[in-house]
């Protein structure tokens, strides 16, 4: 798919390599942006199959993974505008037929997100969407887009424990339960 033939399609979150024959034991939902260009798992997708994942916010937990009952925070653009994460996709030829799968790229957090978490999703600037999707874009140009978004563009606040579960749904998951950071 080239930038001039972009399309919107549903995909399965969890990256599965095309040659995987059975249901995978491991399907990463994230890919480390700093190593994806050279990673055996992600390098081909990084050079040829980049995608944009539309979003209006994201969640991150605060504290070490070993900490019980970590508080979760919701991040969004200060102007409440939608945005897109940078992602990588792969067409898996599953036993049930072809399935397009993806992973969200992550990067070192900016100072604002670092108050809560040690990684953040890559947010592609709107002006770079076409360049990001174009497989002809040089690797050095793509790598520049992997940096963290400016500190002053995001806002965040704590949310209820319901946000911890992937089974939870609804707008109430982003409702503020404490002061903004």
PyMOL commands that set and color helices and strands:
alter all, ss='L'
color gray80, all
select helices_A, chain A and resi 3-5+33-36+43-48+111-114+126-133+139-144+151-153+161-164+171-174
alter helices_A, ss='H'
color red, helices_A
select strands_A, chain A and resi 12-13+30-32+50-55+58-61+72-77+83-94+97-107+120-121+123-124+154-159
alter strands_A, ss='S'
color yellow, strands_A
deselect
rebuild
show_as cartoon
